[in-house]
Every structure is written in C-alpha cells, then in structure tokens.
Amino acid sequence: MTQQNVVVPDTTSGVSLTVSPTPAQKKPPPAPGGYISISRRRRVLKNLEINGDQRVNAWVESMRASSPTHLKSTPSLSQDHNSWILHHPSALDMFDQIVDASKGKQIVMFLDYDGTLSPIVEDPDRAFMSHSMRKTVKKLARCFPTAIVTGRCKDKVYNFVQLAELYYAGSHGMDIKGPTRSSKYNKDSKAEAILFQPASDFLPMIDEVYQQLVEKTKSTPGAMVENNKFCLSVHFRCVDEKKWSDLARQVKSVLKEYPKLRLTQGRKVLEIRPTIKWDKGKALEFLLESLGLANCSDVFPVYIGDDRSDEDAFKKLRDRGQGFGILVSKFPKDTSAYYSLQEPDEVMSFLQRLVEWKHMSQRARQNNFLDEEDTLKLEIIPSPSMIIDRILGDSRMKMAPCQLPCYKFLKLTQKLQLWVRPALEVASRIHSCTAVDQPKKDREATDKGVTLIITSVLCQS
Ligand SMILES: O=P(O)(O)OC[C@H]1O[C@H](O[C@H]2O[C@H](CO)[C@@H](O)[C@H](O)[C@H]2O)[C@H](O)[C@@H](O)[C@@H]1O
C-alpha cells in the first residue's frame, strides 16, 4: 500500500487529522474552526501515535463528533450553548442591527441547501424544501441577487429548488451556473452565460472512484455513495455506529490510490473532493465578481449554511471584512460565522423579515409606503357604528382582524384620508406586526373618526 496522507478534518475538532505514516506529524496544524474539548483532542492525537489500525479509530471518533445528535443534552452542554450563543447571537434577535449595518449597501444572498433550506433527513433523495420556503426564496430573489451554494450537484439541487432566477454553485462551489430566467439583477444576458467548472479534468477520476466506492461499501448496510458530479459523498447516517470503522477502512482503501482526492467530513457524511484550491468561499468570490461587486466596498454578502464546507465561505467573508455568515445549528460548533439560527424554519423567518424590510424601506424611500398589491392586516378599533356605516356604507369591514386587498384599503383611505394618514405614517416605520391590545369596549371614536392600526404589511410583490 503506498503511504499517502489523507487529511480528515474533524468536523468538530480544532484539528485536521493528518493520517500519516510519519510520527513527525503527531501535532497536526491547527485547522480552521472546529469545536472539541481539549481532553478529546488529546485522546484523538494520542490515537494518531498508535499503529495504522488504531488510526482508523481516530476517524470513527471524528465521524462520531461530526453528528451533534450524539451530544446528550446535559447541564454542561446547555452552559456551553449559553456561552456559545453569546458569541454567535441569533440573527433573528439581531435583525435590526443587521439591517442597520447593511444600510446603503447592496445585499447579496448566498444560501446553502441541505440543513439550511431543507431539513436534514435520512434519505438524501428526499431532502425536499417546503413550498413556503420556495415562495420565500422566490421573493428574496426579487429583492437581492441570490445564489444557492451546495455540496449537491447543480442539476440535483435545481430539481429541489426549482427557481430559474437564482445563481447556482453546485459540487461545493465547483459547478457554477448563472440564472436561466432574467430578473431585476440579471437583465443582461451576461448573467445567463455564467458557467464555471474548475474541476472538469477530474470528471473521469470521480466517476471511477464512485464505481469503486459503491462496490467496496455495498457490504456495509445503510452506507450510500452519492455522485455529485465533481465530488462524492459517502453517507453513514443510516449505518450502525459499530460499522463505522469498517466503512472508514473501506473508503480509505479506495482513496489511498487517488492522492489527488481529499476527504473531509460533513453531517454524517464523508465528502470526497479534488485537491484543487477551490471551495464555497472561492465560489462566493467568483459570484460577486460575476455581479460586478467583487471590488465594491458597498456590497453586503450574507451567507447562511450549516455544515463544515460552509466554513470556507464564512471565513472568506471575515477575510474580506464584508457582510457576515450565519450558522444554522442547534448545537454549539466552533465557527467563523457571526450569527446563528437554529433550523430551516428560522432561516425562513429571517428571509421573510428581510423581504418585508426591503419592501418597507423601498416605500419609505419613495415616500409611498403602500403598494396596490400589498395586503394589509387591519385591526379596526370599534367606534360608533354610525361612523362606520357612513364611511364604509354597506361594504363594512369585519370588525375582527381582517386582511384587505390594499387597493380596497387605498380607496377606503380616500374616504378616511383625514383620519387614517397618521396611522399610515406610523405604519411606514413599522417593520413588523405591532401588538394591538384588545379594543376597549368604551373606546370613544376620536375626533378623527375611525382609528385604524395597521398591524403589518404583507408584501405581495
Ligand atoms: O452543502 P450542502 O447543501 O449542505 O450539502 C452537504 C451535503 O448535503 C447532503 O447530505 C446531508 O443532507 C442529507 C439529507 O438531509 C442527509 O441525509 C445527510 O446525512 C447530510 O450529510 C447531500 O446528500 C450531500 O451530498 C452534500 O454534500
């Protein structure tokens, strides 16, 4: 067996495990990011000094550490989480600070797919995103240039997302394609012509290794090899933990013949990629260049991801000193992201608030904060029925909270012009729902007649 170094960055360790024949590499260089206690790190490093067989145990140890679900919730874990969240606050809690930091800048959105737009499931072929998430991302792409950056192959993730107006960077950023439907940000055909595949020479090797891994791992129940065109994934989410060392040996026995491939870890998955200097961080920079924003000081890139490969993009944003990364995780992980969100549902809430903020700030700028196609949620504070009847005639609005197509509301305000404008002025500064206390029974109509409190503006556009 030729002696090859196979780098297995431990997804949660602070070290890259360089499995090497020479004991000289006992102290692997500190790897980017990684969350592992000192004691576990010492144990893992100790494994490196033991003979080859036991080195595989180091792999299994890091495979185990790569799946936080193994972390039983204990008081120390919740203390860890509390201190971690202080350094990586929720992007939802920090929303106002985030949008303030983006004022006057061009936001560009970069979204990982698995674990960010779609929940993690056992079967990779069934990792569907919800309809409401798709609707949200579609609206987001009308507000900001938006790219999907994923380990999945481009065609596969397009079949999941089904939005032609987005940019796609599949195979961990090694397969970049511009939008195939024009939108506000890609009117000219330049965007649609974007196609960049820096690892195209590796295609025959990837296919060859794919076949060998399928053959080699078929004896391990639950193991699944996924071909993502310029990279491969060996899934062990459904493999009995007692079989993980067998699987690690099987993968290692194939890769030892391919020194131009490297092994990294993701969420219960072994990722096999070409050793070219390209990753999601490089893909982010390439896309900013494609948008003509790479040297623009007013660009504000936002990258949302959940896995080890997204750290390359988080670090890129820190290096550039622009925008920020948001890690999607329920558990503390060492990360270069600034903020955190717990799961895809929180990602959707964050994106929805971004869309709402964009529309409200557009209207505030145009001093015309309501669009015909907006829908307003109204809470009508009861007032003497005669006013309501006189103003609204028989088209009386329900007294309960209701949704009213805005064009009807705008016609209404022409009648109520004198009375509603103050409420609308207030509404234009409201980014989201305001709490409306229960109308008091004895509330008298003010001298301005009916009082309307707009609880939120749902932007239809
Ligand atoms: O860059 P990403 O979009 O996050 O892709 C990373 C890997 O995601 C997928 O695997 C993960 O999601 C699966 C479905 O939820 C889950 O079964 C698996 O355990 C996770 O690791 C995808 O299948 C991989 O090819 C990607 O590399």
Ligand as a Chemical Component Dictionary entry (heavy atoms), coordinates in Angstrom:
data_LIG
# 
_chem_comp.id                   LIG 
_chem_comp.type                 NON-POLYMER 
_chem_comp.pdbx_formal_charge   0 
_chem_comp.three_letter_code    LIG 
# 
loop_
_chem_comp_atom.comp_id 
_chem_comp_atom.atom_id 
_chem_comp_atom.alt_atom_id 
_chem_comp_atom.type_symbol 
_chem_comp_atom.charge 
_chem_comp_atom.model_Cartn_x 
_chem_comp_atom.model_Cartn_y 
_chem_comp_atom.model_Cartn_z 
_chem_comp_atom.pdbx_ordinal 
LIG O1  O1  O 0 -23.601 21.916 1.056  1  
LIG P1  P1  P 0 -24.893 21.292 1.435  2  
LIG O2  O2  O 0 -26.063 21.722 0.582  3  
LIG O3  O3  O 0 -25.192 21.397 2.910  4  
LIG O4  O4  O 0 -24.703 19.728 1.129  5  
LIG C1  C1  C 0 -23.906 18.976 2.030  6  
LIG C2  C2  C 0 -24.341 17.552 1.864  7  
LIG O5  O5  O 0 -25.775 17.561 1.999  8  
LIG C3  C3  C 0 -26.444 16.327 1.781  9  
LIG O6  O6  O 0 -26.197 15.453 2.896  10 
LIG C4  C4  C 0 -26.785 15.972 4.089  11 
LIG O7  O7  O 0 -28.236 16.025 3.932  12 
LIG C5  C5  C 0 -28.846 14.739 3.732  13 
LIG C6  C6  C 0 -30.339 14.973 3.513  14 
LIG O8  O8  O 0 -30.886 15.724 4.572  15 
LIG C7  C7  C 0 -28.560 13.834 4.940  16 
LIG O9  O9  O 0 -29.149 12.551 4.724  17 
LIG C8  C8  C 0 -27.048 13.691 5.131  18 
LIG O10 O10 O 0 -26.763 12.938 6.304  19 
LIG C9  C9  C 0 -26.419 15.077 5.277  20 
LIG O11 O11 O 0 -24.987 14.982 5.324  21 
LIG C10 C10 C 0 -26.017 15.693 0.450  22 
LIG O12 O12 O 0 -26.627 14.431 0.348  23 
LIG C11 C11 C 0 -24.509 15.611 0.356  24 
LIG O13 O13 O 0 -24.150 15.082 -0.917 25 
LIG C12 C12 C 0 -23.945 17.009 0.495  26 
LIG O14 O14 O 0 -22.537 17.022 0.348  27 
# 
loop_
_chem_comp_bond.comp_id 
_chem_comp_bond.atom_id_1 
_chem_comp_bond.atom_id_2 
_chem_comp_bond.value_order 
_chem_comp_bond.pdbx_ordinal 
LIG O1  P1  DOUB 1  
LIG P1  O2  SING 2  
LIG P1  O3  SING 3  
LIG P1  O4  SING 4  
LIG O4  C1  SING 5  
LIG C1  C2  SING 6  
LIG C2  O5  SING 7  
LIG C2  C12 SING 8  
LIG O5  C3  SING 9  
LIG C3  O6  SING 10 
LIG C3  C10 SING 11 
LIG O6  C4  SING 12 
LIG C4  O7  SING 13 
LIG C4  C9  SING 14 
LIG O7  C5  SING 15 
LIG C5  C6  SING 16 
LIG C5  C7  SING 17 
LIG C6  O8  SING 18 
LIG C7  O9  SING 19 
LIG C7  C8  SING 20 
LIG C8  O10 SING 21 
LIG C8  C9  SING 22 
LIG C9  O11 SING 23 
LIG C10 O12 SING 24 
LIG C10 C11 SING 25 
LIG C11 O13 SING 26 
LIG C11 C12 SING 27 
LIG C12 O14 SING 28 
# 
